[in-house]
Structure formats: structure tokens, C-alpha cells
Amino acid sequence: MNDAAVKQLLELYPRIYFACHTRHVRDPKSRRTLSAHQASILDHLDEREPLTLLDLAAHMGVTASTMSLHVERLVQQRYVLRERDTQDARRLRLRLTAAGVRVREANSVLDTQRVGGMLARLSAEDREAGLYGLALLARAAGEQMEEFSKRKRKGRGRLPV
């Protein structure tokens, strides 16, 4: 792997992120404001594939009890469905509800108008090239996540370096 390419991506990505980042997360239906941490939890969950509370807590670097408190609020607000694992009743599995999906989809961390303004500064040719490059990176990210999921299911949850 080209260390210079890794360094360049790590230097460029924050510029885009901070130029287009938004801080407000709202439910478009109820107009309820969610904290950035609650929104981050929703971003890590899926409506089909459940994630255990312990895995989510470990991934986000908090204790299970802290995550449980945050998830409880999201359950009460009907954004997250909490269910017992059928094979191990001690384990909690978390999925997004339709309302959780709605909030996640309506609230990107990137502000649509700022992204549009950034893209408008590029020529059509540069915009196409930039989007093509991002599509390539997204494809590689998807492949990497799929490989990680397969390894995790086999009990070897570390990504190859």
C-alpha cells in the first residue's frame, strides 16, 4: 500500500468533513432534536441486521451500562427496537425502527447545501472525476466491511492490515 496515498486521504478528508458538517439532528416528523451521540448510535444500527448492545458499546468506546442508558432513551422515543437474542436471552439485540430509519436518512452529518456549494465550485469534469473517485473508495469500503463481517462471523473479527 502506498503510505503517501493514505497520508493524503487522511489530510484531505477532514477538510471536506468540516466544511460540510452539520450539528443539528432532527426527526423530520416529530421535529424532536436528538443529541449528536444519539444520532451516532442510530448511524451504527440497521433496520434488518441486529447488533448486540455489547458490540455497539465496544465499538463506540463506552461501557455497556452507559450504552444501555442511551439506548433506553432511543427505545422510549421509538427509534430503536430492543429484543432478546433467541439463542442467548442475556444478550440484547438492537435494530432501528421505521422512525429510526427516517431520522438516520433525513440527517446526514453532511449539510446538503454545503455539499452542493462545494460541488458547484468544481468544473463539470472535475466534479465527475471527484465523484468517480469517491465511488471507488465507497466500493472498496463496502468490500472491506463485508470481509470484516465474514471474519467476525467466523470468530476472527480483526481487519487485515
C-alpha positions in Angstrom: 0.0 0.0 0.0 1.1 3.5 -0.8 1.8 5.3 2.5 1.6 8.7 0.7 -1.9 7.9 -0.6 -3.0 7.0 2.9 -1.5 10.2 4.3 -3.1 12.3 1.6 -6.6 10.9 2.2 -6.2 11.4 5.9 -5.3 15.0 5.3 -8.0 15.8 2.7 -11.0 14.1 4.2 -11.2 16.3 7.3 -11.3 19.4 5.1 -14.4 18.2 3.3 -16.0 16.9 6.5 -15.5 20.2 8.5 -16.5 22.4 5.5 -19.8 20.5 5.1 -20.6 19.2 8.6 -23.9 20.0 10.3 -24.6 19.9 14.0 -28.3 19.7 14.1 -30.1 16.3 14.1 -33.9 16.4 14.0 -36.7 14.0 13.4 -38.4 15.4 10.3 -41.8 14.1 11.5 -41.8 15.0 15.3 -39.3 17.8 15.0 -37.6 16.3 18.1 -33.9 17.2 18.4 -31.5 14.4 19.1 -28.1 14.7 20.6 -25.1 14.0 18.4 -24.4 10.9 20.4 -28.0 9.6 19.9 -27.6 10.3 16.2 -24.3 8.4 16.1 -26.0 5.4 17.7 -28.7 5.5 15.0 -25.9 5.7 12.4 -24.4 2.5 13.7 -27.7 0.5 13.7 -29.6 -1.2 10.8 -33.2 -2.0 10.4 -32.6 -5.6 9.3 -29.3 -6.8 10.8 -29.4 -6.5 14.6 -26.3 -5.5 16.6 -25.8 -6.5 20.2 -25.6 -3.8 22.8 -22.2 -5.1 23.9 -20.8 -4.9 20.4 -22.2 -1.4 19.9 -20.8 -0.2 23.2 -17.3 -1.7 22.5 -17.3 -0.2 19.0 -18.2 3.3 20.3 -15.8 3.0 23.3 -18.3 3.2 26.1 -19.3 0.8 28.8 -22.3 -1.4 28.4 -24.2 0.4 31.2 -23.6 3.8 29.5 -24.8 2.5 26.2 -27.8 0.9 27.8 -28.8 4.3 29.2 -28.5 5.9 25.7 -30.3 3.1 24.0 -33.1 3.2 26.6 -33.9 6.8 25.6 -33.9 5.9 21.9 -36.2 2.9 22.7 -38.6 5.2 24.6 -38.6 7.6 21.7 -39.4 4.6 19.4 -36.3 5.0 17.3 -34.7 1.7 18.4 -36.2 -1.8 18.9 -34.5 -3.8 21.7 -35.0 -7.6 21.6 -33.6 -10.6 23.4 -31.3 -12.9 21.4 -33.2 -16.1 20.7 -30.1 -18.2 21.4 -28.9 -16.3 24.5 -31.6 -14.4 26.4 -28.9 -12.4 28.3 -27.9 -10.7 25.1 -29.8 -7.6 23.8 -30.0 -7.2 20.1 -30.7 -3.7 18.7 -32.4 -2.7 15.4 -33.7 0.5 14.0 -37.5 1.1 13.8 -39.0 2.8 10.8 -38.8 6.1 12.8 -35.1 5.4 13.5 -34.5 4.8 9.8 -36.4 8.0 9.0 -34.2 10.1 11.3 -31.0 8.4 10.1 -31.9 9.0 6.4 -33.0 12.6 7.0 -30.0 13.6 8.9 -26.7 13.2 7.3 -23.6 14.5 9.1 -23.1 16.5 5.9 -25.3 19.5 5.2 -26.8 19.1 1.7 -26.5 22.8 0.9 -22.8 23.0 1.9 -22.0 19.9 -0.2 -23.9 21.4 -3.1 -21.9 24.6 -2.7 -18.7 22.7 -2.6 -19.5 20.7 -5.7 -20.6 23.9 -7.5 -17.1 25.3 -7.2 -15.8 22.5 -9.4 -15.9 22.3 -13.2 -18.2 19.6 -14.6 -15.2 17.5 -15.5 -13.6 17.8 -12.0 -16.9 17.1 -10.3 -17.3 13.9 -12.3 -13.8 12.8 -11.6 -14.2 13.6 -7.8 -17.5 11.7 -7.6 -15.9 8.8 -9.5 -13.0 8.7 -7.0 -15.4 8.7 -4.1 -17.5 5.9 -5.7 -14.3 3.8 -6.0 -13.4 4.5 -2.3 -17.0 3.6 -1.3 -16.8 0.4 -3.2 -13.5 -0.6 -1.5 -15.0 0.4 1.9 -18.0 -1.9 1.2 -15.8 -4.8 0.3 -13.7 -4.2 3.4 -16.7 -4.1 5.6 -18.1 -7.3 4.0 -14.8 -9.1 4.6 -14.8 -7.8 8.2 -18.4 -9.2 8.7 -17.4 -12.6 7.3 -14.3 -12.7 9.6 -16.4 -11.7 12.6 -18.9 -14.4 12.0 -16.1 -16.9 11.9 -14.7 -15.5 15.2 -11.8 -13.6 13.7 -13.1 -10.0 14.0 -9.9 -8.1 13.1 -9.5 -6.5 9.8 -6.4 -7.5 7.9 -3.8 -4.7 7.6 
